[in-house]
Amino acid sequence: MADAGQVRAVINTQAAPSTEPYGEHRSSVLSQLSFDAAQCEIASWPGYQPTPLIALDGRAADLGLAQLLYKNEAPRFGLGSFKALGGAYAVMRLLSREIAKTGVKQPVTSTALLAGHYCNLTRSITLTSATDGNHGRSVAWASRMFGCRCVIFIHEHVSQARARAISNYGAEVVRIAGGYDDSVRHTFEAASKNCWLVVQDTATATYEEVPRDITCGYGVIAAEIIAQVVQPPTHVIVQAGVGGLASAICARFWLGMNPRPKFITLEPTRADCVFQSLAAARLVDVAITEESVMAGLSCGVVSTLAWDILQHGADAAIAIDDRFAVEGMRAFAAPVGGDPSIVAGECSGAALGVLLALRTRPDLTARLGLERTSRVLLIGTEGATDPGVYRNAVGKRPEEVAA
């Protein structure tokens, strides 16, 4: 492990070789078939289109890289983030299973749900989830789209703007004391008491089906990238959180690219459960004592399903201080060398913030294998999902940057 104040990196000594086959065990966790099924359903939803993959040639030259690509998830279904894929797909799958329990024999598809064929059944179902903002918005959006009730729990640090964005989709929003992990526990307790169905992305030994669906929804991002790239990336930097997105991208690339790219996870220094788990070669929970500006990554518990992929699929992990996430947001808003300006939220800014932070650490840069021939892929997980937070960080309103 290497440490330089607020930039830390660890190399995963258990990482599989880049040419190792994906294998039967990992296929039992996340399979090509399950990824394909998610892509088929999501592609049938109104408004689906692949999000852009943007080449940032000016920034690549500035950072001493051969190529820098940015997958911009901000336009995804008008919800502002990649979460529109996972939570919503899990809602569709969960409703399908519940309807099948009533004796319906034919497969329940998104098309049938959208047409209201089962509205007499879906309107009696209540879904619930805990969120830092974006996941709850996805679950609320899908609940309205597919015709069921939705209750979303948020913790005390979630901004009012993000709470309003969820309630705008018709969900009941309930704020509870504590942080994100507290809200997750509260959600499961409330669901048990009220006979609600939980749509959460953290898998445990007894709760895997829904998190698996969420992760497969995220796999759409990787499938689109595979179709969009001319040359595959040599390095992929992906935000971790509980690990759902990271494991989806890692697994889908592992299935579709040989050799697979070097895979690096990203977290805040204040919530680095994947980092600590890779360093210890076992699952490690982290107690969060102070919230990060990277609200969507402020998680202290790794999903067990994600760990099944990342324990050998992640080549390294990086944890950065909040100031680098903000620096990345500002850099996206002030492009170089003819690059387009990009409205990037806090977690998206962190992806570029990693590379900006590494400019002062040639030792870490070398250990991560980043050099002038490297082609680096960043995932732009969200846009300005809270315009006020964005304005405070960047000094401009989102519409000023996007103009």
C-alpha positions as CSV (number, residue, x, y, z in Angstrom):
1,M,0.0,0.0,0.0
2,A,1.2,3.5,-0.8
3,D,0.1,6.6,1.1
4,A,0.6,10.3,0.3
5,G,-1.6,12.3,2.6
6,Q,-5.0,12.2,0.9
7,V,-4.2,10.1,-2.1
8,R,-3.8,6.4,-1.4
9,A,-3.3,3.4,-3.7
10,V,-3.2,-0.3,-3.1
11,I,-2.3,-3.0,-5.6
12,N,-4.4,-6.1,-5.4
13,T,-2.1,-9.0,-4.9
14,Q,-4.9,-11.4,-5.6
15,A,-5.8,-9.9,-9.0
16,A,-6.2,-12.5,-11.8
17,P,-4.0,-12.3,-14.9
18,S,-5.4,-10.1,-17.7
19,T,-5.9,-13.1,-19.9
20,E,-7.5,-15.5,-17.4
21,P,-10.9,-16.7,-18.5
22,Y,-13.9,-15.3,-16.7
23,G,-14.8,-18.8,-15.6
24,E,-17.7,-20.8,-14.3
25,H,-17.7,-19.4,-10.7
26,R,-18.0,-15.8,-11.8
27,S,-20.6,-16.8,-14.4
28,S,-22.7,-18.2,-11.6
29,V,-22.5,-14.7,-10.0
30,L,-22.9,-12.5,-13.1
31,S,-23.4,-14.2,-16.4
32,Q,-23.4,-13.1,-20.1
33,L,-27.0,-14.3,-20.3
34,S,-28.1,-12.1,-17.4
35,F,-26.3,-9.1,-18.9
36,D,-27.9,-9.7,-22.3
37,A,-31.4,-10.1,-20.7
38,A,-31.0,-6.7,-18.9
39,Q,-29.9,-5.0,-22.1
40,C,-32.8,-6.4,-24.1
41,E,-35.4,-5.1,-21.5
42,I,-33.8,-1.7,-21.0
43,A,-33.5,-1.1,-24.7
44,S,-37.3,-1.5,-25.0
45,W,-38.0,1.3,-22.6
46,P,-39.2,4.7,-24.0
47,G,-36.3,7.1,-24.4
48,Y,-33.5,4.5,-24.4
49,Q,-30.4,5.4,-26.4
50,P,-26.7,4.8,-25.7
51,T,-25.0,7.6,-23.8
52,P,-22.1,9.3,-25.4
53,L,-18.5,8.2,-25.2
54,I,-16.4,11.4,-25.4
55,A,-12.8,11.6,-26.4
56,L,-10.9,14.1,-24.3
57,D,-7.8,14.5,-26.5
58,G,-6.7,17.8,-24.9
59,R,-6.8,16.5,-21.4
60,A,-5.1,13.3,-22.4
61,A,-2.2,15.3,-23.8
62,D,-2.1,17.4,-20.7
63,L,-1.9,14.3,-18.5
64,G,0.6,12.5,-20.7
65,L,-1.7,9.8,-21.9
66,A,-2.4,8.4,-25.3
67,Q,-6.1,8.6,-24.9
68,L,-8.7,9.6,-22.4
69,L,-12.4,8.5,-22.8
70,Y,-15.3,9.7,-20.8
71,K,-18.6,7.7,-20.7
72,N,-21.2,10.4,-19.9
73,E,-24.1,8.9,-18.0
74,A,-25.7,12.3,-17.2
75,P,-28.3,12.0,-20.1
76,R,-29.5,8.5,-19.1
77,F,-33.3,8.5,-19.4
78,G,-33.4,12.2,-18.2
79,L,-32.6,11.1,-14.6
80,G,-29.1,12.5,-14.6
81,S,-27.1,9.4,-13.6
82,F,-26.2,5.7,-14.4
83,K,-28.5,4.7,-11.5
84,A,-31.4,5.0,-14.0
85,L,-30.4,1.6,-15.3
86,G,-29.9,-0.6,-12.2
87,G,-32.7,0.4,-9.8
88,A,-35.3,0.6,-12.5
89,Y,-34.4,-2.7,-14.0
90,A,-34.5,-4.4,-10.6
91,V,-38.0,-2.8,-10.1
92,M,-39.2,-4.4,-13.4
93,R,-37.7,-7.8,-12.5
94,L,-39.1,-7.7,-9.0
95,L,-42.6,-6.9,-10.2
96,S,-42.4,-9.6,-12.8
97,R,-41.6,-12.2,-10.1
98,E,-44.4,-11.0,-7.9
99,I,-46.9,-11.2,-10.7
100,A,-45.7,-14.7,-11.6
101,K,-46.6,-15.7,-8.1
102,T,-50.2,-15.0,-8.8
103,G,-50.3,-17.7,-11.4
104,V,-49.5,-15.7,-14.5
105,K,-47.7,-18.2,-16.8
106,Q,-46.3,-16.1,-19.7
107,P,-43.1,-14.0,-19.1
108,V,-43.9,-10.5,-17.7
109,T,-42.0,-8.0,-19.9
110,S,-41.4,-4.3,-19.6
111,T,-43.7,-3.8,-22.6
112,A,-46.6,-5.5,-20.8
113,L,-46.0,-3.6,-17.6
114,L,-45.8,-0.3,-19.5
115,A,-49.0,-1.1,-21.3
116,G,-50.7,-1.5,-17.9
117,H,-51.7,-5.1,-18.5
118,Y,-51.0,-5.9,-14.8
119,C,-52.0,-2.6,-13.2
120,N,-54.5,-4.3,-10.9
121,L,-51.6,-6.3,-9.4
122,T,-48.9,-3.7,-9.4
123,R,-50.9,-1.0,-7.7
124,S,-51.2,-3.2,-4.6
125,I,-47.3,-3.5,-4.3
126,T,-45.1,-1.1,-2.4
127,L,-41.4,-0.9,-3.1
128,T,-38.9,0.7,-0.8
129,S,-35.2,1.6,-0.8
130,A,-32.5,3.6,0.9
131,T,-30.5,6.1,-1.1
132,D,-28.0,8.9,-1.2
133,G,-30.1,10.4,-4.0
134,N,-29.7,8.9,-7.4
135,H,-30.7,5.3,-6.7
136,G,-33.8,6.4,-5.0
137,R,-34.7,8.6,-8.0
138,S,-34.4,5.5,-10.3
139,V,-36.6,3.3,-8.1
140,A,-39.2,6.1,-7.8
141,W,-39.1,6.7,-11.6
142,A,-39.6,3.0,-12.3
143,S,-42.3,2.6,-9.7
144,R,-44.3,5.4,-11.3
145,M,-43.6,4.0,-14.8
146,F,-44.7,0.5,-13.9
147,G,-47.6,1.4,-11.7
148,C,-46.7,0.6,-8.0
149,R,-46.3,2.6,-4.8
150,C,-42.8,3.6,-3.6
151,V,-41.4,4.7,-0.2
152,I,-37.8,6.0,-0.2
153,F,-35.7,6.4,2.9
154,I,-33.0,9.1,2.9
155,H,-30.5,9.9,5.7
156,E,-29.9,13.2,7.4
157,H,-27.1,14.3,5.0
158,V,-29.0,13.9,1.8
159,S,-29.7,17.4,0.3
160,Q,-33.2,18.8,0.1
161,A,-32.8,19.2,-3.7
162,R,-32.1,15.4,-4.1
163,A,-35.1,14.6,-1.8
164,R,-37.4,16.8,-4.0
165,A,-36.1,15.1,-7.1
166,I,-37.2,11.7,-5.7
167,S,-40.6,13.0,-4.6
168,N,-41.2,14.5,-8.0
169,Y,-41.6,11.0,-9.3
170,G,-44.4,10.3,-6.8
171,A,-42.5,8.5,-4.1
172,E,-43.0,9.1,-0.4
173,V,-39.7,10.3,0.9
174,V,-38.8,9.7,4.6
175,R,-35.7,11.2,6.2
176,I,-34.1,9.3,9.1
177,A,-31.2,10.0,11.4
178,G,-27.6,8.8,10.7
179,G,-25.8,8.0,7.5
180,Y,-26.4,5.8,4.4
181,D,-25.7,2.5,6.1
182,D,-28.2,3.5,8.8
183,S,-30.9,4.2,6.2
184,V,-30.3,0.8,4.6
185,R,-30.9,-1.0,7.9
186,H,-34.0,1.1,8.5
187,T,-35.3,0.2,5.1
188,F,-35.2,-3.5,5.7
189,E,-36.8,-3.1,9.1
190,A,-39.7,-1.0,7.6
191,A,-40.1,-3.5,4.8
192,S,-40.4,-6.4,7.2
193,K,-42.9,-4.6,9.3
194,N,-45.1,-3.4,6.4
195,C,-44.7,-6.3,3.9
196,W,-43.0,-4.1,1.4
197,L,-40.4,-5.2,-1.2
198,V,-36.9,-3.9,-0.9
199,V,-34.9,-2.7,-4.0
200,Q,-31.4,-2.3,-2.6
201,D,-28.0,-2.7,-4.2
202,T,-26.0,-4.1,-1.3
203,A,-26.0,-7.9,-1.5
204,T,-25.7,-10.1,1.6
205,A,-25.7,-13.9,2.1
206,T,-29.5,-13.8,2.2
207,Y,-30.3,-11.0,-0.2
208,E,-28.8,-11.4,-3.6
209,E,-31.4,-11.6,-6.3
210,V,-32.3,-7.8,-6.4
211,P,-28.7,-6.6,-6.2
212,R,-27.8,-9.0,-9.0
213,D,-30.6,-7.4,-11.2
214,I,-29.3,-3.9,-10.3
215,T,-25.8,-4.9,-11.3
216,C,-26.9,-6.5,-14.6
217,G,-28.7,-3.2,-15.4
218,Y,-25.4,-1.4,-15.0
219,G,-23.8,-3.8,-17.4
220,V,-25.6,-1.9,-20.2
221,I,-22.9,0.8,-19.8
222,A,-20.1,-1.6,-20.5
223,A,-21.9,-3.2,-23.5
224,E,-22.4,0.2,-25.0
225,I,-18.7,1.1,-24.5
226,I,-17.6,-2.1,-26.1
227,A,-19.6,-1.2,-29.2
228,Q,-18.4,2.4,-29.2
229,V,-14.6,2.1,-28.8
230,V,-12.2,1.7,-31.7
231,Q,-9.4,0.4,-29.5
232,P,-10.1,-1.1,-26.1
233,P,-8.9,0.9,-23.1
234,T,-5.8,-0.3,-21.3
235,H,-7.0,1.2,-17.9
236,V,-10.5,1.6,-16.5
237,I,-11.2,3.8,-13.4
238,V,-14.6,3.1,-11.9
239,Q,-16.3,4.5,-8.8
240,A,-16.9,1.8,-6.1
241,G,-19.4,2.7,-3.4
242,V,-20.8,-0.7,-2.4
243,G,-19.3,-2.1,-5.6
244,G,-22.3,-2.6,-7.9
245,L,-21.2,-0.5,-10.8
246,A,-17.6,-1.5,-10.5
247,S,-18.4,-5.2,-10.5
248,A,-20.8,-4.8,-13.4
249,I,-18.2,-3.0,-15.6
250,C,-15.4,-5.3,-14.5
251,A,-17.4,-8.5,-15.2
252,R,-18.8,-7.3,-18.6
253,F,-15.4,-6.2,-19.8
254,W,-13.9,-9.5,-18.6
255,L,-16.5,-11.4,-20.6
256,G,-16.1,-9.2,-23.7
257,M,-12.4,-8.2,-23.9
258,N,-9.2,-10.4,-23.9
259,P,-6.9,-9.3,-22.5
260,R,-9.1,-7.3,-20.2
261,P,-8.1,-3.8,-19.2
262,K,-6.4,-3.0,-15.9
263,F,-9.2,-2.2,-13.5
264,I,-8.9,0.4,-10.8
265,T,-11.6,1.2,-8.3
266,L,-12.1,4.7,-6.9
267,E,-13.5,5.8,-3.4
268,P,-13.3,8.7,-1.0
269,T,-10.7,8.4,1.8
270,R,-13.6,8.7,4.3
271,A,-15.5,5.7,2.9
272,D,-13.0,3.2,1.4
273,C,-14.5,-0.2,2.1
274,V,-13.4,-1.7,-1.2
275,F,-9.9,-0.3,-0.8
276,Q,-9.6,-1.7,2.7
277,S,-11.0,-5.0,1.6
278,L,-8.6,-5.4,-1.3
279,A,-5.7,-4.4,1.0
280,A,-6.7,-7.1,3.6
281,A,-7.7,-9.7,1.0
282,R,-11.1,-10.1,2.8
283,L,-14.2,-8.1,3.3
284,V,-13.7,-5.1,5.6
285,D,-16.5,-2.8,6.8
286,V,-15.6,0.9,7.3
287,A,-17.3,3.1,9.9
288,I,-18.1,6.4,8.3
289,T,-17.6,9.3,10.8
290,E,-17.7,12.1,8.3
291,E,-19.6,12.3,5.1
292,S,-17.8,12.9,1.8
293,V,-18.8,15.4,-0.9
294,M,-18.9,12.3,-3.1
295,A,-22.2,11.4,-1.6
296,G,-23.0,8.5,-3.9
297,L,-19.8,6.8,-2.8
298,S,-20.2,7.3,0.9
299,C,-20.7,3.6,1.8
300,G,-19.0,1.5,4.4
301,V,-20.1,-2.0,3.4
302,V,-19.1,-3.9,0.3
303,S,-21.8,-5.9,-1.5
304,T,-20.9,-9.6,-1.2
305,L,-22.0,-10.1,-4.9
306,A,-19.6,-7.3,-6.0
307,W,-16.8,-8.8,-3.9
308,D,-17.1,-12.1,-5.8
309,I,-16.0,-10.2,-8.9
310,L,-13.7,-7.5,-7.5
311,Q,-11.6,-9.6,-5.2
312,H,-9.8,-11.0,-8.3
313,G,-11.1,-8.5,-11.0
314,A,-9.8,-5.3,-9.5
315,D,-6.1,-4.7,-10.1
316,A,-5.8,-1.8,-7.8
317,A,-7.8,0.7,-5.7
318,I,-7.4,4.4,-5.1
319,A,-8.9,6.5,-2.4
320,I,-8.8,10.3,-2.7
321,D,-9.7,13.3,-0.6
322,D,-12.8,15.4,-1.5
323,R,-10.7,18.3,-2.8
324,F,-9.7,16.2,-5.8
325,A,-13.3,15.4,-6.7
326,V,-14.0,19.1,-6.7
327,E,-10.8,19.8,-8.7
328,G,-12.0,17.2,-11.3
329,M,-15.5,18.9,-11.5
330,R,-13.8,22.2,-12.2
331,A,-11.5,20.7,-14.7
332,F,-14.4,19.2,-16.7
333,A,-16.0,22.6,-16.7
334,A,-12.8,24.3,-17.9
335,P,-11.6,22.1,-20.8
336,V,-8.2,22.2,-22.5
337,G,-7.0,21.7,-26.0
338,G,-10.4,21.9,-27.7
339,D,-12.2,19.4,-25.5
340,P,-15.9,20.0,-24.8
341,S,-17.0,21.4,-21.5
342,I,-18.8,18.8,-19.4
343,V,-21.2,19.1,-16.5
344,A,-19.8,16.5,-14.1
345,G,-21.2,15.8,-10.6
346,E,-19.1,15.0,-7.6
347,C,-18.5,11.3,-8.3
348,S,-17.8,12.0,-11.9
349,G,-15.4,14.7,-11.0
350,A,-13.6,12.2,-8.8
351,A,-12.7,10.1,-11.8
352,L,-10.7,12.9,-13.4
353,G,-9.6,14.0,-9.9
354,V,-7.7,10.8,-9.5
355,L,-5.6,11.5,-12.6
356,L,-5.0,15.1,-11.5
357,A,-3.9,13.9,-8.1
358,L,-1.5,11.3,-9.6
359,R,0.4,14.0,-11.5
360,T,2.2,14.7,-8.3
361,R,2.9,11.0,-7.6
362,P,5.0,9.5,-10.3
363,D,5.7,6.5,-8.0
364,L,2.0,5.7,-7.9
365,T,1.5,6.4,-11.5
366,A,4.2,3.9,-12.4
367,R,2.8,1.3,-10.0
368,L,-0.6,1.6,-11.7
369,G,1.0,1.2,-15.1
370,L,-0.1,4.6,-16.4
371,E,2.2,5.9,-19.1
372,R,2.2,7.7,-22.5
373,T,0.8,4.7,-24.3
374,S,-2.1,4.2,-21.9
375,R,-5.7,4.5,-23.1
376,V,-7.8,5.4,-20.0
377,L,-11.6,5.1,-19.6
378,L,-13.5,7.1,-17.0
379,I,-17.1,6.6,-16.1
380,G,-19.1,9.9,-15.8
381,T,-21.6,8.5,-13.3
382,E,-23.7,11.6,-13.0
383,G,-24.2,15.2,-14.0
384,A,-25.3,18.0,-11.7
385,T,-27.9,16.0,-9.8
386,D,-28.0,18.8,-7.2
387,P,-27.5,22.1,-9.0
388,G,-26.8,23.9,-5.8
389,V,-24.0,21.6,-4.8
390,Y,-22.6,21.9,-8.3
391,R,-22.7,25.7,-8.3
392,N,-20.9,25.8,-4.9
393,A,-18.2,23.5,-6.1
394,V,-17.6,24.8,-9.6
395,G,-18.6,28.5,-9.2
396,K,-20.9,28.3,-12.2
397,R,-24.5,27.0,-12.7
398,P,-24.8,23.8,-14.8
399,E,-26.4,25.6,-17.6
400,E,-23.5,28.1,-17.8
401,V,-21.1,25.2,-18.3
402,A,-23.2,23.4,-20.7
403,A,-23.9,26.5,-22.9
